[in-house]
Amino acid sequence: MLKASDLKKSSVVEIENQLYITRTIDVKSPSSRGATTLYKVRFSHVKTGQKFEKSFKGDDTLHEVELLKHPVQFLYQEDDRFIFMDNEDYNQYTFAQDQLEDQSKWLVENMEGLYALIVDEKAIAIELPPSVDLEIVDTAPAIKGASASSRTKTAMLSSGIEVQVPEYLAPGEIVRVNTSTGKYMSRA
């Protein structure tokens, strides 16, 4: 059993004899005394992809489903489909854009360190690594004499996303970005 407070993105749970994968978790902490923290969770049905939202208290329990994790490599994108290859048996898994939701912005061709989540021999989701290394393709010129202070500028990365980076970084440099927060961590 899994407490609602321990629920994570990509967790697979059983609700009313149906399998759902966790997509987003919104935590609401009421300010009044004695009030409990609420977790508003958006799920997707494993087979149909239908969206489902439900709120839980922190102590509510859910039945977590056992799943397999297979290391995969992102091969390429074709229209709105993303193709992954299993590193162990070379099977290919295809995911639509809406199945990956906001994860697709982190994917670059031949990316490794990803995992396919398998339930009943079917790939239902992709798990991203905690951080990814991406190249800066466009940003304002580096400022000479800039220190490692907290001043930042916007940079476009090779995957197409924009992040705030320190002002001393230039195009062509590789940076490490946190995939859950979308924030710059360090140079790679």
Secondary structure as UniProt FT lines:
FT   STRAND          2..3
FT   HELIX           4..6
FT   TURN            9..10
FT   STRAND          12..15
FT   TURN            16..17
FT   STRAND          18..28
FT   TURN            33..34
FT   STRAND          38..45
FT   TURN            46..48
FT   STRAND          51..57
FT   TURN            58..59
FT   STRAND          61..64
FT   STRAND          68..78
FT   TURN            79..80
FT   STRAND          81..86
FT   TURN            87..89
FT   STRAND          92..96
FT   HELIX           97..100
FT   HELIX           101..106
FT   TURN            109..110
FT   STRAND          111..119
FT   TURN            120..121
FT   STRAND          122..127
FT   STRAND          131..139
FT   TURN            144..145
FT   STRAND          152..157
FT   TURN            158..159
FT   STRAND          162..166
FT   TURN            167..168
FT   TURN            171..172
FT   STRAND          174..178
FT   TURN            179..181
FT   STRAND          184..187
//
